[in-house]
Every structure is written in structure tokens, then in C-alpha cells.
Amino acid sequence: MLRLKPVLIAVFALIGVSAAPFSAWADLCPEVFTGKPSSTIARQPRLIILSAPSGGGKTTLANMLIKDFPDIILSVSSTTRAPRGQERNGVDYHFLSVEEFKSKIAQGGFAEWAQVHGNYYGTEIRTIKNAFAKGQSVLALVDVHGADKLRRSFPGEIFTIFISPPDLATLEKRLRARGTDSDETIQLRLSNAKKEMDEARRFDKMIINDDLRRAYLELKELIQGQQSAY
């Protein structure tokens, strides 16, 4: 398509009329000259946060979301905990030794990190910055403390969503059904879950995960709204 803006500015100059008002309007309405919606030209990348108590379903929902939104990059967290089941290094988590994790902390490699349930977890800052440089949004799965740190680091780009179980009794059933934790660990997770659920009001949106399909449709609608808004 012809680049009409510089041509029309030249015409205004020839006839002695200021092109400033036209130029400002053209910048606000690029779709007129390119045929593309403005949201696809200057869409601001977003840092989308999913937070939930352990067993709340954020990983399952995140995997569903990535399939429907291939332009969103999933931030793979780093952790010092051992892999569970079929988890793969570099896909589900970056599995690090405590020494490796602490070395990355010292190098300033994490946008946020914390010690949770006796293990370290962190979000690498380069994943977010590299995606933003390409105009891509990032989906990160973090706890409530990690979300708070990322709010301070990316105040203009962040959108936070808390995934809550309907109640602690349901969450306990889910944790026991996983069959990966001792009773002591489950009780610790439940104790932490209550504290995390108390922080849900600080998030931009909250979704009750009482039915996976319904919760996902609500999450998908929120993400579509964010994309159209920016």
C-alpha cells in the first residue's frame, strides 16, 4: 500500500498549510494508512501473572492458554525442587541446584525469586525483556510475593490474575489426589494457601477454579480483553 502520510504532508507544504494537525491525527489512526488495526501496529506487550495456591490449577490453565494464544510467551520458572512425574527440564521448569540458583541471584538474573516450601523459585528477567523487545507478551506463574515484586518492576505492563480454589477442603482433596506430598507437606501447603487466598484482593482479577472449563473460559475472556485494550 502507498505510504500516503509523507505524500500528503508534502502536498500541505506546497500549498502553504500547516500539516501538524494532520500528522498528529495520522499517528493516532495508523489503520487509515496501512489497512491494519492500530492494536496490531503498536500493541503494548503485557506481563500477565497467574498466581494460585499449590494445587489451585494455574499450571493446567496456563498450558491451555498458551495453546490458544501462541503469541504469548510462557515464562519457564527456575526451581531447586526435584522434578515431579513427567516434568521435563527447560519445559516445565529449569531445574537448578541450590548453588546454581544462588549464583543467578548474585548475577541479578531473576526479576523475582523466593524460597517456598523449602525450595527456591524464580522468574528470569531475560525471558521478559527478550519477549518485550520482540513485542510479545509474557505469561508468568508466580506466588503472591513474586507477583508483588513484579508489580514494582513492571508497573505499566503487568496484569495480575489470582486463581482460587472454591475452598480449602477442595484444595486438600486435590493435593492428596496428586500423591506426591507427605501429610506434613500438605498441611504446610494448606497453611500457606490460606495466607495466599487472603492476598487475592490485591490482584486485578480473581477466578474461582471450581470447574476447569468454566474457569478457563473466564481466563480466556480476560486475556482477549487485555489484548484488545492494548
C-alpha positions as CSV (number, residue, x, y, z in Angstrom):
1,M,0.0,0.0,0.0
2,L,1.2,3.5,-0.8
3,R,2.7,5.5,2.0
4,L,0.1,8.3,2.0
5,K,1.2,10.2,5.1
6,P,4.5,11.6,3.7
7,V,2.9,12.4,0.3
8,L,0.0,14.3,1.9
9,I,2.4,16.2,4.2
10,A,4.4,17.3,1.1
11,V,1.2,18.5,-0.5
12,F,0.3,20.6,2.6
13,A,3.8,22.1,2.4
14,L,3.3,23.1,-1.3
15,I,0.1,24.9,-0.6
16,G,1.4,26.6,2.5
17,V,-0.8,24.9,5.0
18,S,0.4,23.5,8.3
19,A,0.5,19.7,8.3
20,A,0.9,19.4,12.2
21,P,-2.8,18.7,13.0
22,F,-3.0,16.1,10.1
23,S,0.3,14.5,11.3
24,A,-0.9,14.1,14.8
25,W,-4.2,12.6,13.7
26,A,-2.4,10.2,11.4
27,D,-0.3,8.9,14.3
28,L,-3.4,8.2,16.3
29,C,-5.1,6.4,13.4
30,P,-2.4,4.4,11.6
31,E,-5.0,1.9,10.3
32,V,-6.2,4.6,7.8
33,F,-2.9,4.5,6.1
34,T,-1.8,0.9,6.5
35,G,-5.0,-1.1,6.4
36,K,-4.1,-2.7,9.7
37,P,-5.8,-2.2,13.0
38,S,-3.9,0.0,15.3
39,S,-3.8,-2.7,18.0
40,T,-1.6,-4.8,15.7
41,I,0.8,-2.0,14.9
42,A,1.7,-0.7,18.4
43,R,0.3,-3.3,20.8
44,Q,2.0,-2.9,24.1
45,P,3.4,-6.2,25.4
46,R,1.9,-7.3,28.7
47,L,3.3,-9.2,31.7
48,I,0.4,-11.5,32.6
49,I,0.7,-13.0,36.0
50,L,-1.2,-16.2,37.2
51,S,-0.9,-16.9,40.9
52,A,-2.6,-19.6,42.9
53,P,-2.0,-21.8,45.9
54,S,-0.3,-25.1,45.2
55,G,-3.0,-27.3,43.7
56,G,-5.0,-24.3,42.5
57,G,-4.8,-25.2,38.9
58,K,-2.7,-22.4,37.5
59,T,-0.3,-24.7,35.5
60,T,-3.1,-26.5,33.8
61,L,-4.9,-23.2,32.9
62,A,-1.6,-21.7,31.7
63,N,-1.0,-24.6,29.4
64,M,-4.5,-24.3,27.9
65,L,-4.0,-20.6,27.5
66,I,-0.7,-20.9,25.6
67,K,-2.3,-23.3,23.0
68,D,-5.0,-20.6,22.3
69,F,-2.6,-17.7,22.3
70,P,0.6,-18.7,20.5
71,D,1.9,-15.1,20.5
72,I,2.2,-15.2,24.3
73,I,5.5,-16.5,25.7
74,L,5.3,-18.8,28.7
75,S,8.0,-17.9,31.2
76,V,9.5,-21.1,32.4
77,S,10.4,-20.7,36.1
78,S,13.6,-21.9,37.7
79,T,13.5,-24.0,40.8
80,T,15.7,-26.1,43.1
81,R,12.9,-28.7,43.8
82,A,13.1,-32.1,42.3
83,P,11.0,-32.9,39.1
84,R,7.6,-34.5,39.7
85,G,6.3,-37.3,37.4
86,Q,6.9,-36.5,33.8
87,E,8.2,-32.9,34.3
88,R,11.0,-32.0,31.8
89,N,13.9,-29.7,32.4
90,G,13.5,-26.5,30.3
91,V,9.9,-27.2,29.5
92,D,8.1,-27.4,32.9
93,Y,10.9,-25.8,34.9
94,H,14.5,-25.0,34.7
95,F,15.7,-27.4,37.4
96,L,18.8,-26.0,39.2
97,S,20.9,-26.9,42.1
98,V,20.9,-24.6,45.1
99,E,24.4,-23.4,44.2
100,E,23.3,-22.6,40.6
101,F,20.3,-20.8,41.8
102,K,22.2,-18.6,44.3
103,S,24.8,-17.8,41.6
104,K,22.0,-16.4,39.4
105,I,20.7,-14.4,42.3
106,A,24.1,-12.9,42.7
107,Q,24.3,-12.1,39.0
108,G,20.9,-10.3,39.1
109,G,19.4,-12.9,36.8
110,F,15.9,-13.0,38.4
111,A,13.1,-10.5,38.1
112,E,11.8,-12.1,41.2
113,W,12.7,-15.1,43.4
114,A,11.6,-16.6,46.7
115,Q,12.0,-19.6,48.9
116,V,8.7,-21.5,49.1
117,H,8.1,-24.8,50.9
118,G,11.9,-25.2,51.4
119,N,12.8,-24.7,47.7
120,Y,13.8,-21.7,45.6
121,Y,11.7,-20.5,42.7
122,G,12.5,-17.6,40.4
123,T,11.5,-15.8,37.1
124,E,14.4,-15.0,34.8
125,I,14.4,-11.3,33.8
126,R,15.9,-12.0,30.4
127,T,12.8,-14.0,29.4
128,I,10.6,-11.0,30.0
129,K,12.9,-8.4,28.4
130,N,13.6,-10.6,25.3
131,A,9.9,-11.1,24.7
132,F,9.1,-7.4,25.2
133,A,11.9,-6.5,22.7
134,K,10.0,-8.6,20.2
135,G,6.7,-7.1,21.0
136,Q,5.4,-10.3,22.7
137,S,3.5,-10.6,26.0
138,V,4.7,-12.9,28.7
139,L,2.7,-15.3,30.9
140,A,4.4,-15.9,34.3
141,L,3.3,-18.3,37.1
142,V,4.4,-16.9,40.4
143,D,3.3,-16.9,44.1
144,V,1.7,-13.8,45.7
145,H,5.1,-12.5,46.8
146,G,6.5,-12.8,43.3
147,A,3.6,-11.0,41.9
148,D,4.2,-8.1,44.3
149,K,7.9,-7.9,43.2
150,L,6.9,-7.9,39.6
151,R,4.3,-5.2,40.1
152,R,7.1,-2.9,41.3
153,S,9.4,-3.9,38.4
154,F,6.9,-3.7,35.6
155,P,4.1,-1.3,36.9
156,G,3.0,-0.2,33.4
157,E,2.9,-3.6,31.7
158,I,1.6,-6.0,34.4
159,F,-1.8,-7.6,34.7
160,T,-2.4,-10.0,37.6
161,I,-4.9,-12.8,38.0
162,F,-5.4,-14.9,41.1
163,I,-6.7,-18.5,40.6
164,S,-8.5,-19.5,43.7
165,P,-9.9,-22.9,44.8
166,P,-13.5,-22.8,45.9
167,D,-12.4,-23.6,49.5
168,L,-9.6,-25.2,51.4
169,A,-11.4,-28.6,51.7
170,T,-11.4,-28.9,47.9
171,L,-7.8,-27.9,47.7
172,E,-6.8,-30.5,50.2
173,K,-8.6,-33.2,48.1
174,R,-6.6,-32.1,45.1
175,L,-3.3,-32.1,46.9
176,R,-3.9,-35.6,48.3
177,A,-5.0,-36.8,44.8
178,R,-1.7,-35.8,43.4
179,G,0.0,-38.4,45.6
180,T,3.3,-36.5,45.5
181,D,3.4,-34.9,49.0
182,S,3.7,-36.2,52.6
183,D,0.9,-35.3,55.0
184,E,3.3,-32.8,56.7
185,T,3.9,-31.1,53.3
186,I,0.2,-31.0,52.5
187,Q,-0.6,-29.3,55.8
188,L,2.2,-26.7,55.1
189,R,0.7,-26.1,51.7
190,L,-2.8,-25.6,53.1
191,S,-1.5,-23.2,55.7
192,N,0.3,-21.2,53.0
193,A,-2.8,-21.4,50.8
194,K,-5.0,-19.6,53.4
195,K,-2.5,-16.7,53.6
196,E,-2.3,-16.5,49.7
197,M,-6.1,-16.5,49.4
198,D,-6.2,-13.6,51.8
199,E,-4.0,-11.7,49.3
200,A,-6.3,-12.3,46.3
201,R,-7.9,-8.8,46.7
202,R,-4.6,-7.2,45.6
203,F,-4.9,-8.8,42.2
204,D,-6.5,-7.2,39.2
205,K,-8.9,-10.1,38.7
206,M,-9.8,-13.3,40.6
207,I,-11.1,-16.5,39.1
208,I,-12.7,-19.3,41.2
209,N,-11.5,-22.6,39.8
210,D,-14.5,-24.8,40.8
211,D,-14.9,-26.1,37.2
212,L,-11.9,-26.2,34.9
213,R,-13.7,-25.5,31.7
214,R,-15.7,-22.5,33.1
215,A,-12.5,-21.1,34.8
216,Y,-10.6,-21.4,31.5
217,L,-13.3,-19.6,29.5
218,E,-13.3,-16.8,32.1
219,L,-9.5,-16.6,31.9
220,K,-9.5,-16.6,28.1
221,E,-12.0,-13.7,28.0
222,L,-9.8,-11.7,30.4
223,I,-6.7,-12.2,28.1
224,Q,-8.7,-11.3,25.0
225,G,-9.8,-8.1,26.7
226,Q,-6.2,-7.3,27.6
227,Q,-5.1,-7.8,24.0
228,S,-7.8,-5.6,22.5
229,A,-7.2,-2.9,25.1
230,Y,-3.6,-2.5,24.1
